[in-house]
Amino acid sequence: MSGTEALTHEGAGQGHARGWPLAAAITSLLVALLLALFWPTARSMVDTWVRNETFAHGFLILPISLWLAWHRRTELALLTPRASWLGLAGFVLAAILWLAGEVAGVLVVAQFGLVAMIIAAVWSALGDAALRQLVFPLGFLFFAVPMGEALVPPLMDFTADFTVALLRLSGIPVYREGLYFSIPSGNWSVVEACSGVRYLIASVTLGVLYAYLAYQSLRKRLLFIVASALVPILANGLRAYMIVMIGHLSDMRLATGVDHLIYGWVFFGFVMLVLFSVGARWRDPDPTPTPAGSESAVAFRRSRIAAAALLVVLASAGVRAAAVKIESHASPVVAPTTLPLVVGDWTQSARRPWTWQPVSLPAELGLGVAFRRGDTSVTLDVSHYVDQHQDAEAISSKNRIVAKDSPWRIVGRGTHRVATPAGEIAVETYRVDGPQSLAVWRWYRIGSQYTANAYLAKLYQSLYRLGLGRTDGAIVTVAAPVDARHRPPDALMQEFVAQVLPSLSEALDASVGER
């Protein structure tokens, strides 16, 4: 029998004597109770894995984490499980994180909080020494959280910049408007599927796992993880350029349909093969198990583990009850959201001057009106969510300036600051082209606070809810036509916003009984 085998068998016997079966049973029961208490959050993760191919890898994370933990069984058997009060403090912080995400309606934060609670519960029950052995298997569970959609817009911009730059270096003339560009052989656009976020998430997940298994040096692990993040971004830009070139050289007969996606995944597979083949050249040998030191003298105390588990359950029930109380509080609907027929020198018009309008989740209140002053028209759209919750909230990726199947398209975006009687506010700016060219401004009103920053808006929402205050939020969108010289009507829109904002604030407040 080899030394490693002897160590394994000896460790297994010692592990049984040190109370591992009971500690493992308590920990498993604890995790099951957490999943039951916070099932809506856990289910939201599974739902995303099912409906979104980008996050389908989530189904593999738990089996991989369990497999990684099983491979640490020899080292764990040499330790004595014991309760960790530091782990209990970590659990409280994780529970607060979950509560903040739940209250603010930021699903990804609540999901991170749930995974952190599971990790902290294991830490609380099994102890600090066990955590050191399981830190990567447990930490890998964070990859089960569906995250990364916020990277789509910047990745789309990078892909468009990269592709256009390479086309120009290739001597092909390009006319570009935002994410749309034209070359002599045809027109192209960078859509969400072209962002490469799927490649990036898959590459980073695999890269982190490979770095842990292949290397012992922290420096090597970090370098490989960085490479697994940068390589797919650059490769996706090169992929987009190659697809455009294939289409251009084939007179638009190739790479314009399903084969477009096939080329992408084949190319990604090749890039990953190269990345891992290069990384394998610096692979470290597997570490040799070492016997335990002073840990062997630690007594197993089931009462402390049971006490830690009970405190975790009580803390979980407490934070869940707090969330239910906060979520049951909602602003009342007192009156519809309406504006006067005349605001300043603007008069409401019975006819909307263009077919464009923003796409928003269904809201309890809202309005979509046009105002005229002489020959000039402006539209104002407001979606007012009185009791914000998932799929009925102001801050959501489903609230769009342009629908996916719309003839309108975004060709530019930015930010702008607008002076109003209530003070300066920031707005998101868009240039929308279609049957007409429009300048579009958008911002949010959470409670009584205006902001264009979605993260700040979520913070306002969380603070209002924690204080059992207002629960309403609104999306405000203003649009005006771009002139014949494609100059944005900033001065006109600023004047309109400054005049309409006091009436709009009063109307939103009156809708929920605030004065």
DRENKOLFI-233839 format. One record per residue (C-alpha): residue number from 0; residue in three letters; x, y, z. Coordinates in pm, whole numbers, always signed. Example, Ala and Ser with C-alpha at 12.3 -4.5 7.8 and 13.67 -1.06 7.14 Angstrom:
2
> 0; Ala; +1230; -450; +780 .
> 1; Ser; +1367; -106; +714 .
END
This chain:
515
> 0; Met; +0; +0; +0 .
> 1; Ser; +139; +344; -91 .
> 2; Gly; +191; +623; +162 .
> 3; Thr; -92; +826; +13 .
> 4; Glu; -336; +532; +34 .
> 5; Ala; -235; +468; +395 .
> 6; Leu; -292; +832; +476 .
> 7; Thr; -633; +821; +309 .
> 8; His; -752; +514; +500 .
> 9; Glu; -611; +638; +828 .
> 10; Gly; -763; +982; +776 .
> 11; Ala; -1101; +832; +694 .
> 12; Gly; -1104; +637; +1017 .
> 13; Gln; -995; +937; +1220 .
> 14; Gly; -1259; +1151; +1046 .
> 15; His; -1533; +912; +1160 .
> 16; Ala; -1399; +925; +1514 .
> 17; Arg; -1385; +1302; +1508 .
> 18; Gly; -1755; +1335; +1438 .
> 19; Trp; -1757; +1407; +1067 .
> 20; Pro; -2072; +1203; +994 .
> 21; Leu; -2275; +1404; +1245 .
> 22; Ala; -2118; +1737; +1142 .
> 23; Ala; -2181; +1663; +775 .
> 24; Ala; -2543; +1568; +848 .
> 25; Ile; -2605; +1890; +1044 .
> 26; Thr; -2443; +2098; +769 .
> 27; Ser; -2648; +1931; +494 .
> 28; Leu; -2968; +1987; +691 .
> 29; Leu; -2868; +2350; +746 .
> 30; Val; -2815; +2410; +374 .
> 31; Ala; -3148; +2240; +293 .
> 32; Leu; -3329; +2466; +542 .
> 33; Leu; -3167; +2775; +390 .
> 34; Leu; -3279; +2673; +41 .
> 35; Ala; -3632; +2615; +173 .
> 36; Leu; -3647; +2949; +355 .
> 37; Phe; -3510; +3142; +60 .
> 38; Trp; -3657; +2927; -215 .
> 39; Pro; -3786; +3221; -426 .
> 40; Thr; -3430; +3348; -462 .
> 41; Ala; -3292; +3001; -538 .
> 42; Arg; -3571; +2940; -789 .
> 43; Ser; -3495; +3269; -965 .
> 44; Met; -3142; +3142; -1031 .
> 45; Val; -3269; +2813; -1173 .
> 46; Asp; -3527; +2994; -1388 .
> 47; Thr; -3249; +3204; -1541 .
> 48; Trp; -3039; +2894; -1614 .
> 49; Val; -3338; +2742; -1794 .
> 50; Arg; -3444; +3036; -2010 .
> 51; Asn; -3108; +3201; -2085 .
> 52; Glu; -2842; +2997; -2264 .
> 53; Thr; -2573; +3235; -2143 .
> 54; Phe; -2616; +3101; -1789 .
> 55; Ala; -2698; +2736; -1864 .
> 56; His; -2362; +2642; -1708 .
> 57; Gly; -2525; +2713; -1370 .
> 58; Phe; -2657; +2357; -1365 .
> 59; Leu; -2298; +2229; -1354 .
> 60; Ile; -2166; +2449; -1074 .
> 61; Leu; -2306; +2256; -776 .
> 62; Pro; -2191; +1912; -904 .
> 63; Ile; -1844; +2054; -975 .
> 64; Ser; -1827; +2214; -628 .
> 65; Leu; -1928; +1885; -464 .
> 66; Trp; -1667; +1700; -670 .
> 67; Leu; -1399; +1950; -566 .
> 68; Ala; -1501; +1914; -200 .
> 69; Trp; -1487; +1534; -227 .
> 70; His; -1130; +1562; -350 .
> 71; Arg; -1042; +1741; -24 .
> 72; Arg; -1179; +1454; +187 .
> 73; Thr; -834; +1328; +286 .
> 74; Glu; -731; +1665; +427 .
> 75; Leu; -1072; +1717; +590 .
> 76; Ala; -1059; +1378; +762 .
> 77; Leu; -745; +1490; +946 .
> 78; Leu; -935; +1783; +1099 .
> 79; Thr; -1194; +1804; +1373 .
> 80; Pro; -1516; +1988; +1281 .
> 81; Arg; -1604; +2258; +1530 .
> 82; Ala; -1830; +2562; +1534 .
> 83; Ser; -1692; +2898; +1420 .
> 84; Trp; -1836; +3214; +1571 .
> 85; Leu; -1648; +3413; +1306 .
> 86; Gly; -1842; +3214; +1048 .
> 87; Leu; -2164; +3309; +1227 .
> 88; Ala; -2068; +3678; +1197 .
> 89; Gly; -2006; +3620; +827 .
> 90; Phe; -2351; +3465; +800 .
> 91; Val; -2512; +3776; +951 .
> 92; Leu; -2334; +3997; +696 .
> 93; Ala; -2442; +3766; +413 .
> 94; Ala; -2802; +3778; +538 .
> 95; Ile; -2789; +4159; +539 .
> 96; Leu; -2658; +4149; +182 .
> 97; Trp; -2950; +3926; +81 .
> 98; Leu; -3197; +4158; +255 .
> 99; Ala; -3052; +4463; +78 .
> 100; Gly; -3085; +4292; -259 .
> 101; Glu; -3437; +4174; -185 .
> 102; Val; -3554; +4513; -63 .
> 103; Ala; -3393; +4704; -351 .
> 104; Gly; -3522; +4454; -605 .
> 105; Val; -3169; +4378; -728 .
> 106; Leu; -3200; +4007; -795 .
> 107; Val; -2830; +3943; -851 .
> 108; Val; -2744; +4094; -509 .
> 109; Ala; -3005; +3876; -337 .
> 110; Gln; -2867; +3572; -520 .
> 111; Phe; -2512; +3657; -416 .
> 112; Gly; -2639; +3697; -61 .
> 113; Leu; -2801; +3352; -66 .
> 114; Val; -2483; +3183; -192 .
> 115; Ala; -2281; +3374; +70 .
> 116; Met; -2523; +3256; +341 .
> 117; Ile; -2477; +2894; +233 .
> 118; Ile; -2099; +2931; +243 .
> 119; Ala; -2110; +3105; +583 .
> 120; Ala; -2344; +2836; +721 .
> 121; Val; -2093; +2565; +625 .
> 122; Trp; -1818; +2775; +779 .
> 123; Ser; -2019; +2822; +1101 .
> 124; Ala; -2084; +2450; +1142 .
> 125; Leu; -1750; +2302; +1033 .
> 126; Gly; -1503; +2565; +1152 .
> 127; Asp; -1215; +2777; +1030 .
> 128; Ala; -978; +2488; +950 .
> 129; Ala; -1240; +2315; +736 .
> 130; Leu; -1312; +2642; +555 .
> 131; Arg; -945; +2672; +457 .
> 132; Gln; -971; +2333; +288 .
> 133; Leu; -1304; +2409; +123 .
> 134; Val; -1256; +2775; +34 .
> 135; Phe; -1233; +2714; -343 .
> 136; Pro; -1511; +2450; -372 .
> 137; Leu; -1739; +2681; -175 .
> 138; Gly; -1627; +2998; -352 .
> 139; Phe; -1689; +2833; -690 .
> 140; Leu; -2060; +2832; -601 .
> 141; Phe; -2068; +3206; -679 .
> 142; Phe; -2046; +3116; -1048 .
> 143; Ala; -2399; +2977; -1014 .
> 144; Val; -2525; +3336; -982 .
> 145; Pro; -2644; +3458; -1325 .
> 146; Met; -2437; +3773; -1364 .
> 147; Gly; -2269; +3961; -1647 .
> 148; Glu; -2559; +4114; -1841 .
> 149; Ala; -2438; +4462; -1739 .
> 150; Leu; -2128; +4394; -1951 .
> 151; Val; -2332; +4359; -2272 .
> 152; Pro; -2343; +4732; -2375 .
> 153; Pro; -1966; +4798; -2326 .
> 154; Leu; -1879; +4468; -2496 .
> 155; Met; -2102; +4559; -2791 .
> 156; Asp; -1928; +4897; -2817 .
> 157; Phe; -1586; +4731; -2805 .
> 158; Thr; -1684; +4475; -3070 .
> 159; Ala; -1809; +4750; -3301 .
> 160; Asp; -1493; +4961; -3246 .
> 161; Phe; -1264; +4662; -3298 .
> 162; Thr; -1443; +4539; -3612 .
> 163; Val; -1461; +4881; -3777 .
> 164; Ala; -1094; +4949; -3698 .
> 165; Leu; -984; +4619; -3858 .
> 166; Leu; -1206; +4677; -4162 .
> 167; Arg; -1046; +5017; -4217 .
> 168; Leu; -700; +4867; -4172 .
> 169; Ser; -801; +4615; -4441 .
> 170; Gly; -873; +4900; -4679 .
> 171; Ile; -1251; +4862; -4675 .
> 172; Pro; -1446; +5190; -4648 .
> 173; Val; -1689; +5193; -4354 .
> 174; Tyr; -1973; +5427; -4262 .
> 175; Arg; -2070; +5386; -3897 .
> 176; Glu; -2362; +5507; -3685 .
> 177; Gly; -2338; +5373; -3332 .
> 178; Leu; -2359; +4995; -3347 .
> 179; Tyr; -2459; +4996; -3715 .
> 180; Phe; -2212; +5019; -4000 .
> 181; Ser; -2213; +4982; -4377 .
> 182; Ile; -1948; +4858; -4618 .
> 183; Pro; -1976; +4842; -4999 .
> 184; Ser; -2112; +4485; -4993 .
> 185; Gly; -2386; +4535; -4731 .
> 186; Asn; -2501; +4654; -4391 .
> 187; Trp; -2407; +4508; -4053 .
> 188; Ser; -2497; +4569; -3689 .
> 189; Val; -2362; +4457; -3354 .
> 190; Val; -2652; +4310; -3156 .
> 191; Glu; -2656; +4159; -2806 .
> 192; Ala; -2565; +3813; -2937 .
> 193; Cys; -2249; +3967; -3087 .
> 194; Ser; -2131; +4112; -2756 .
> 195; Gly; -1938; +3796; -2669 .
> 196; Val; -2067; +3792; -2313 .
> 197; Arg; -2145; +3419; -2347 .
> 198; Tyr; -1788; +3345; -2450 .
> 199; Leu; -1654; +3565; -2170 .
> 200; Ile; -1862; +3405; -1892 .
> 201; Ala; -1787; +3052; -2013 .
> 202; Ser; -1416; +3127; -2050 .
> 203; Val; -1378; +3286; -1706 .
> 204; Thr; -1569; +3002; -1537 .
> 205; Leu; -1354; +2738; -1704 .
> 206; Gly; -1042; +2948; -1654 .
> 207; Val; -1091; +2980; -1278 .
> 208; Leu; -1154; +2605; -1246 .
> 209; Tyr; -851; +2516; -1457 .
> 210; Ala; -626; +2761; -1268 .
> 211; Tyr; -722; +2598; -938 .
> 212; Leu; -664; +2244; -1064 .
> 213; Ala; -351; +2306; -1272 .
> 214; Tyr; -149; +2550; -1061 .
> 215; Gln; -33; +2579; -702 .
> 216; Ser; +121; +2925; -739 .
> 217; Leu; -114; +3217; -673 .
> 218; Arg; +69; +3423; -935 .
> 219; Lys; +13; +3160; -1204 .
> 220; Arg; -352; +3126; -1109 .
> 221; Leu; -416; +3499; -1129 .
> 222; Leu; -233; +3533; -1462 .
> 223; Phe; -433; +3250; -1618 .
> 224; Ile; -764; +3392; -1489 .
> 225; Val; -678; +3733; -1636 .
> 226; Ala; -589; +3564; -1966 .
> 227; Ser; -918; +3372; -1964 .
> 228; Ala; -1099; +3709; -1935 .
> 229; Leu; -900; +3908; -2192 .
> 230; Val; -858; +3642; -2462 .
> 231; Pro; -1232; +3588; -2531 .
> 232; Ile; -1292; +3964; -2555 .
> 233; Leu; -1021; +4005; -2817 .
> 234; Ala; -1119; +3679; -2986 .
> 235; Asn; -1481; +3791; -3011 .
> 236; Gly; -1374; +4112; -3184 .
> 237; Leu; -1165; +3908; -3426 .
> 238; Arg; -1457; +3668; -3478 .
> 239; Ala; -1689; +3957; -3568 .
> 240; Tyr; -1433; +4094; -3814 .
> 241; Met; -1387; +3752; -3975 .
> 242; Ile; -1764; +3707; -4015 .
> 243; Val; -1797; +4046; -4183 .
> 244; Met; -1504; +3964; -4411 .
> 245; Ile; -1653; +3623; -4502 .
> 246; Gly; -1980; +3797; -4588 .
> 247; His; -1801; +4068; -4784 .
> 248; Leu; -1578; +3832; -4985 .
> 249; Ser; -1869; +3593; -5059 .
> 250; Asp; -2091; +3879; -5178 .
> 251; Met; -2311; +3831; -4868 .
> 252; Arg; -2384; +3465; -4942 .
> 253; Leu; -2201; +3327; -4637 .
> 254; Ala; -2196; +3414; -4264 .
> 255; Thr; -2529; +3597; -4276 .
> 256; Gly; -2760; +3326; -4131 .
> 257; Val; -2731; +3029; -3898 .
> 258; Asp; -2376; +2970; -4016 .
> 259; His; -2295; +3304; -3853 .
> 260; Leu; -2352; +3146; -3508 .
> 261; Ile; -2185; +2818; -3603 .
> 262; Tyr; -1866; +2999; -3705 .
> 263; Gly; -1874; +3181; -3371 .
> 264; Trp; -1890; +2871; -3151 .
> 265; Val; -1638; +2678; -3363 .
> 266; Phe; -1399; +2971; -3340 .
> 267; Phe; -1457; +3004; -2964 .
> 268; Gly; -1385; +2631; -2918 .
> 269; Phe; -1060; +2668; -3108 .
> 270; Val; -958; +2971; -2900 .
> 271; Met; -1029; +2785; -2575 .
> 272; Leu; -826; +2486; -2698 .
> 273; Val; -530; +2713; -2768 .
> 274; Leu; -566; +2894; -2434 .
> 275; Phe; -571; +2574; -2226 .
> 276; Ser; -298; +2411; -2436 .
> 277; Val; -68; +2706; -2371 .
> 278; Gly; -165; +2712; -2002 .
> 279; Ala; -82; +2340; -1968 .
> 280; Arg; +285; +2412; -2042 .
> 281; Trp; +322; +2572; -1696 .
> 282; Arg; +113; +2318; -1505 .
> 283; Asp; +236; +2247; -1150 .
> 284; Pro; +261; +1894; -1002 .
> 285; Asp; -17; +1790; -765 .
> 286; Pro; +59; +1868; -398 .
> 287; Thr; +151; +1585; -160 .
> 288; Pro; -93; +1540; +134 .
> 289; Thr; +63; +1637; +466 .
> 290; Pro; -40; +1495; +805 .
> 291; Ala; -229; +1713; +1051 .
> 292; Gly; -47; +1898; +1326 .
> 293; Ser; -207; +2019; +1645 .
> 294; Glu; -557; +1977; +1501 .
> 295; Ser; -554; +1611; +1611 .
> 296; Ala; -576; +1721; +1974 .
> 297; Val; -895; +1925; +1928 .
> 298; Ala; -1202; +1766; +2085 .
> 299; Phe; -1520; +1726; +1883 .
> 300; Arg; -1806; +1910; +2052 .
> 301; Arg; -2142; +1839; +1894 .
> 302; Ser; -2320; +2083; +2126 .
> 303; Arg; -2129; +2378; +1985 .
> 304; Ile; -2202; +2275; +1626 .
> 305; Ala; -2570; +2230; +1711 .
> 306; Ala; -2575; +2573; +1880 .
> 307; Ala; -2413; +2738; +1577 .
> 308; Ala; -2663; +2568; +1346 .
> 309; Leu; -2953; +2683; +1563 .
> 310; Leu; -2827; +3043; +1558 .
> 311; Val; -2795; +3028; +1178 .
> 312; Val; -3156; +2907; +1152 .
> 313; Leu; -3280; +3180; +1388 .
> 314; Ala; -3089; +3450; +1198 .
> 315; Ser; -3231; +3316; +870 .
> 316; Ala; -3586; +3318; +999 .
> 317; Gly; -3539; +3670; +1138 .
> 318; Val; -3409; +3820; +814 .
> 319; Arg; -3681; +3639; +614 .
> 320; Ala; -3949; +3778; +844 .
> 321; Ala; -3802; +4128; +809 .
> 322; Ala; -3813; +4097; +431 .
> 323; Val; -4178; +3985; +439 .
> 324; Lys; -4272; +4284; +659 .
> 325; Ile; -4089; +4531; +435 .
> 326; Glu; -4232; +4383; +116 .
> 327; Ser; -4588; +4393; +255 .
> 328; His; -4562; +4772; +286 .
> 329; Ala; -4670; +4952; -33 .
> 330; Ser; -4763; +5305; -136 .
> 331; Pro; -5135; +5348; -210 .
> 332; Val; -5272; +5449; -550 .
> 333; Val; -5464; +5770; -474 .
> 334; Ala; -5510; +5927; -818 .
> 335; Pro; -5406; +5875; -1181 .
> 336; Thr; -5086; +6041; -1300 .
> 337; Thr; -5197; +6341; -1511 .
> 338; Leu; -5051; +6671; -1630 .
> 339; Pro; -5220; +7004; -1703 .
> 340; Leu; -5322; +7068; -2065 .
> 341; Val; -5088; +7368; -2070 .
> 342; Val; -4742; +7364; -1911 .
> 343; Gly; -4551; +7689; -1948 .
> 344; Asp; -4577; +7778; -2316 .
> 345; Trp; -4634; +7413; -2419 .
> 346; Thr; -4981; +7275; -2498 .
> 347; Gln; -5086; +6912; -2502 .
> 348; Ser; -5157; +6773; -2847 .
> 349; Ala; -5414; +6505; -2928 .
> 350; Arg; -5184; +6351; -3190 .
> 351; Arg; -4849; +6182; -3129 .
> 352; Pro; -4607; +6313; -3395 .
> 353; Trp; -4407; +5988; -3438 .
> 354; Thr; -4460; +5615; -3396 .
> 355; Trp; -4162; +5569; -3167 .
> 356; Gln; -4221; +5519; -2795 .
> 357; Pro; -4016; +5352; -2522 .
> 358; Val; -4078; +4992; -2418 .
> 359; Ser; -4152; +4945; -2049 .
> 360; Leu; -4278; +4677; -1813 .
> 361; Pro; -4649; +4708; -1727 .
> 362; Ala; -4700; +4987; -1470 .
> 363; Glu; -4993; +5071; -1243 .
> 364; Leu; -4989; +5434; -1358 .
> 365; Gly; -4836; +5632; -1638 .
> 366; Leu; -4890; +5864; -1928 .
> 367; Gly; -4777; +5918; -2283 .
> 368; Val; -4850; +6266; -2416 .
> 369; Ala; -4731; +6503; -2684 .
> 370; Phe; -4680; +6877; -2636 .
> 371; Arg; -4660; +7144; -2905 .
> 372; Arg; -4522; +7494; -2918 .
> 373; Gly; -4566; +7646; -3259 .
> 374; Asp; -4427; +7400; -3515 .
> 375; Thr; -4222; +7211; -3256 .
> 376; Ser; -4335; +6885; -3093 .
> 377; Val; -4205; +6700; -2788 .
> 378; Thr; -4328; +6372; -2640 .
> 379; Leu; -4328; +6283; -2272 .
> 380; Asp; -4368; +5919; -2160 .
> 381; Val; -4390; +5821; -1793 .
> 382; Ser; -4420; +5469; -1653 .
> 383; His; -4510; +5499; -1284 .
> 384; Tyr; -4462; +5182; -1075 .
> 385; Val; -4638; +5231; -741 .
> 386; Asp; -4538; +4906; -569 .
> 387; Gln; -4211; +4804; -730 .
> 388; His; -4125; +4436; -748 .
> 389; Gln; -3970; +4190; -991 .
> 390; Asp; -4101; +4246; -1346 .
> 391; Ala; -4287; +4561; -1237 .
> 392; Glu; -4014; +4813; -1160 .
> 393; Ala; -3845; +5120; -1300 .
> 394; Ile; -3493; +4976; -1305 .
> 395; Ser; -3495; +4671; -1532 .
> 396; Ser; -3313; +4556; -1844 .
> 397; Lys; -3659; +4493; -1992 .
> 398; Asn; -3728; +4867; -1998 .
> 399; Arg; -3581; +4968; -2334 .
> 400; Ile; -3554; +5274; -2549 .
> 401; Val; -3616; +5065; -2861 .
> 402; Ala; -3792; +4729; -2897 .
> 403; Lys; -3588; +4442; -3041 .
> 404; Asp; -3810; +4404; -3349 .
> 405; Ser; -3868; +4777; -3401 .
> 406; Pro; -3779; +4973; -3718 .
> 407; Trp; -3616; +5225; -3485 .
> 408; Arg; -3255; +5185; -3373 .
> 409; Ile; -3015; +5351; -3129 .
> 410; Val; -2719; +5507; -3310 .
> 411; Gly; -2568; +5704; -3023 .
> 412; Arg; -2581; +5742; -2646 .
> 413; Gly; -2436; +5955; -2369 .
> 414; Thr; -2525; +6164; -2062 .
> 415; His; -2627; +6525; -2007 .
> 416; Arg; -2696; +6752; -1711 .
> 417; Val; -3011; +6964; -1713 .
> 418; Ala; -3081; +7274; -1503 .
> 419; Thr; -3432; +7273; -1349 .
> 420; Pro; -3611; +7473; -1079 .
> 421; Ala; -3553; +7178; -844 .
> 422; Gly; -3180; +7176; -917 .
> 423; Glu; -2958; +7011; -1173 .
> 424; Ile; -3048; +6657; -1278 .
> 425; Ala; -2859; +6405; -1493 .
> 426; Val; -3026; +6236; -1791 .
> 427; Glu; -2929; +5955; -2027 .
> 428; Thr; -2922; +6075; -2389 .
> 429; Tyr; -2989; +5866; -2701 .
> 430; Arg; -2997; +5931; -3073 .
> 431; Val; -3273; +5716; -3225 .
> 432; Asp; -3305; +5673; -3602 .
> 433; Gly; -3590; +5523; -3801 .
> 434; Pro; -3867; +5689; -3999 .
> 435; Gln; -3736; +6005; -3825 .
> 436; Ser; -3428; +6103; -3627 .
> 437; Leu; -3503; +6173; -3262 .
> 438; Ala; -3312; +6290; -2959 .
> 439; Val; -3427; +6099; -2649 .
> 440; Trp; -3362; +6179; -2285 .
> 441; Arg; -3440; +5937; -2003 .
> 442; Trp; -3410; +5944; -1627 .
> 443; Tyr; -3572; +5793; -1316 .
> 444; Arg; -3769; +5924; -1022 .
> 445; Ile; -3748; +5701; -715 .
> 446; Gly; -3969; +5838; -440 .
> 447; Ser; -3892; +6208; -463 .
> 448; Gln; -3537; +6166; -599 .
> 449; Tyr; -3442; +6214; -965 .
> 450; Thr; -3139; +6035; -1109 .
> 451; Ala; -3015; +5880; -1434 .
> 452; Asn; -2788; +5635; -1251 .
> 453; Ala; -2957; +5295; -1219 .
> 454; Tyr; -2735; +5193; -924 .
> 455; Leu; -2812; +5513; -734 .
> 456; Ala; -3180; +5462; -813 .
> 457; Lys; -3166; +5116; -657 .
> 458; Leu; -2999; +5264; -350 .
> 459; Tyr; -3279; +5520; -315 .
> 460; Gln; -3536; +5241; -353 .
> 461; Ser; -3366; +5034; -83 .
> 462; Leu; -3347; +5326; +162 .
> 463; Tyr; -3714; +5415; +112 .
> 464; Arg; -3821; +5054; +166 .
> 465; Leu; -3602; +4998; +472 .
> 466; Gly; -3758; +5309; +625 .
> 467; Leu; -4107; +5180; +532 .
> 468; Gly; -4149; +5491; +319 .
> 469; Arg; -4251; +5531; -45 .
> 470; Thr; -4230; +5229; -273 .
> 471; Asp; -4298; +5401; -606 .
> 472; Gly; -4061; +5471; -893 .
> 473; Ala; -4101; +5611; -1242 .
> 474; Ile; -3920; +5617; -1576 .
> 475; Val; -3941; +5954; -1750 .
> 476; Thr; -3862; +5977; -2123 .
> 477; Val; -3863; +6291; -2338 .
> 478; Ala; -3812; +6294; -2717 .
> 479; Ala; -3776; +6568; -2976 .
> 480; Pro; -3680; +6565; -3348 .
> 481; Val; -3324; +6617; -3468 .
> 482; Asp; -3300; +6899; -3723 .
> 483; Ala; -3202; +6863; -4090 .
> 484; Arg; -2836; +6914; -4002 .
> 485; His; -2854; +6635; -3743 .
> 486; Arg; -2801; +6878; -3458 .
> 487; Pro; -2950; +6762; -3125 .
> 488; Pro; -3224; +6990; -2989 .
> 489; Asp; -3060; +7017; -2646 .
> 490; Ala; -3164; +7377; -2575 .
> 491; Leu; -3526; +7310; -2668 .
> 492; Met; -3545; +6990; -2461 .
> 493; Gln; -3377; +7154; -2163 .
> 494; Glu; -3633; +7435; -2175 .
> 495; Phe; -3919; +7186; -2193 .
> 496; Val; -3789; +6975; -1904 .
> 497; Ala; -3737; +7283; -1687 .
> 498; Gln; -4100; +7387; -1745 .
> 499; Val; -4266; +7045; -1712 .
> 500; Leu; -4067; +6902; -1419 .
> 501; Pro; -4249; +7088; -1135 .
> 502; Ser; -4590; +6977; -1268 .
> 503; Leu; -4463; +6623; -1321 .
> 504; Ser; -4322; +6601; -968 .
> 505; Glu; -4652; +6724; -826 .
> 506; Ala; -4848; +6471; -1034 .
> 507; Leu; -4627; +6177; -929 .
> 508; Asp; -4652; +6277; -563 .
> 509; Ala; -5031; +6319; -582 .
> 510; Ser; -5069; +5973; -739 .
> 511; Val; -4944; +5810; -417 .
> 512; Gly; -5089; +6058; -170 .
> 513; Glu; -4769; +6256; -111 .
> 514; Arg; -4786; +6636; -101 .
END
